[in-house]
Amino acid sequence: MRKYLNILVLVILGVIFQVNIFPAYLADPFKPNVLLIFVVYLGLHVGFRSGAPSSFLLGLIQDTFSGLYFGLSAFSYLLIFIIYHEAAARLYTGSRTLLVLGAFLAVIMNACSQFLLLLLFSSSDGTFFSIFGAILPQGLATALVAAGVLLLFPRAGREEFS
């Protein structure tokens, strides 16, 4: 129970940092995606029954504050969670390096899935350059923040799948 309370407090602090503090002090392409770090953690360490709704909810929180299409990040985060959840059975998930590398790759997967969803369901032009123009700086900033944030997560093993 205490583990879940700690993660909830970290998510609330992550939302505050991502919405208020990082935009005030960091330039646009160097803003890390803290909620995506939590999705990576959920995908590697939490079961499907609680992780999938949690990652979808994190995406809805991201959509609420970002001002983009509502549900775009939610489905993208859910897809990333499912990919990491399936890969977690084949990987050593206790490694912090895996989590940092996973956060960097999650930024790339997030950009690709959002681009595909916008391509399918929207008629806006120029989305390719707006999404992929800042992918490398945002990925590096997210990996850097993930290295610090993941030290705060509980160092527990993988939960039982349900």
C-alpha positions in Angstrom: 0.0 0.0 0.0 2.8 2.4 0.8 4.4 1.6 -2.5 1.3 2.8 -4.4 1.0 5.9 -2.2 4.6 6.8 -3.0 4.0 6.3 -6.8 0.8 8.5 -6.5 2.8 11.3 -4.9 5.5 11.0 -7.5 2.9 11.2 -10.3 1.3 14.3 -8.8 4.8 15.9 -8.4 5.5 14.8 -12.0 2.4 16.6 -13.3 3.3 19.7 -11.4 6.8 19.7 -12.8 5.7 18.9 -16.4 2.9 21.5 -16.5 4.3 24.4 -14.4 8.0 24.2 -13.7 9.5 22.8 -16.9 7.7 25.1 -19.3 8.7 28.2 -17.3 12.5 27.3 -17.2 13.2 25.2 -20.2 13.1 25.9 -24.0 10.5 24.1 -26.1 12.4 21.1 -27.5 14.2 20.4 -24.2 11.1 19.7 -22.1 11.1 16.2 -20.7 8.0 14.1 -20.7 7.7 13.0 -17.0 4.4 11.2 -17.5 5.9 9.0 -20.1 8.6 8.0 -17.6 5.8 6.7 -15.4 4.2 4.8 -18.2 7.6 3.1 -18.9 7.8 2.2 -15.2 4.2 0.9 -15.2 4.9 -1.2 -18.3 8.0 -2.9 -16.8 6.8 -3.3 -13.2 3.1 -3.4 -12.9 0.5 -5.9 -13.9 -1.9 -5.4 -16.8 -5.0 -5.0 -14.7 -3.8 -1.9 -12.9 -1.2 -0.7 -15.4 -3.3 -0.3 -18.5 -6.0 2.0 -16.9 -3.2 3.9 -15.1 -1.3 4.6 -18.3 -4.5 5.5 -20.1 -5.3 7.9 -17.2 -1.8 9.4 -17.4 -2.4 10.0 -21.1 -5.7 11.7 -20.4 -4.0 14.0 -17.8 -1.4 14.8 -20.5 -4.1 15.6 -23.0 -5.9 17.8 -20.5 -3.0 20.1 -19.9 -1.4 20.0 -23.4 -4.4 21.4 -25.4 -4.0 18.9 -28.2 -6.6 16.4 -29.3 -8.2 14.8 -26.3 -7.4 11.1 -26.2 -4.3 11.3 -28.5 -1.8 10.9 -25.7 -4.1 8.5 -23.9 -4.1 5.9 -26.7 -0.4 6.5 -27.4 0.5 5.9 -23.7 -1.7 2.8 -23.6 0.1 1.4 -26.7 3.5 2.1 -25.2 2.4 0.4 -21.9 1.3 -2.7 -23.8 4.6 -2.9 -25.8 6.7 -2.5 -22.6 4.4 -4.9 -20.7 4.9 -7.6 -23.3 8.6 -7.0 -23.5 9.0 -7.0 -19.7 8.6 -10.8 -19.5 11.7 -11.2 -21.7 13.9 -8.6 -20.0 15.6 -8.0 -16.7 13.4 -5.2 -15.4 15.5 -4.5 -12.3 18.0 -2.6 -14.3 18.0 1.2 -14.1 19.7 1.4 -17.4 16.8 -0.4 -19.1 14.4 2.2 -17.6 16.5 5.1 -18.9 16.9 3.6 -22.3 13.2 2.7 -22.3 12.2 6.3 -21.5 14.2 7.5 -24.5 12.7 4.9 -26.8 9.2 5.7 -25.4 9.6 9.3 -26.6 10.3 8.0 -30.1 7.4 5.5 -29.9 5.1 8.3 -28.6 6.0 10.5 -31.5 5.4 7.8 -34.1 2.1 6.6 -32.6 0.8 10.2 -32.3 1.8 10.9 -35.9 0.1 7.8 -37.1 -3.1 8.6 -35.1 -3.1 12.2 -36.5 -2.5 10.9 -40.0 -5.5 8.5 -39.7 -8.0 10.7 -37.9 -7.0 14.3 -38.7 -6.6 16.4 -41.8 -3.9 18.8 -40.5 -0.9 19.4 -42.6 2.7 19.8 -41.3 2.3 17.4 -38.4 5.4 15.5 -39.4 7.9 18.4 -38.8 6.1 19.6 -35.7 6.2 16.2 -34.1 9.6 14.8 -35.3 11.5 18.1 -35.2 12.1 18.0 -31.5 12.2 14.3 -30.9 16.0 14.0 -30.2 16.2 16.9 -27.6 13.1 15.8 -25.9 14.2 12.2 -25.8 17.6 13.1 -24.3 16.0 15.4 -21.7 13.5 12.7 -20.8 16.2 10.1 -20.4 18.2 12.5 -18.2 15.2 13.2 -16.0 14.4 9.5 -15.9 17.8 8.8 -14.5 17.0 11.0 -11.5 13.4 10.2 -11.1 13.8 6.5 -11.2 16.0 6.6 -8.1 12.9 7.7 -6.2 10.8 4.7 -7.4 10.6 1.7 -5.1 13.1 -1.0 -6.0 10.7 -3.8 -6.1 10.5 -6.9 -8.3 7.8 -7.4 -10.9 4.3 -7.9 -9.8 2.3 -11.0 -10.6 0.5 -10.7 -13.9 -3.2 -10.9 -13.8 
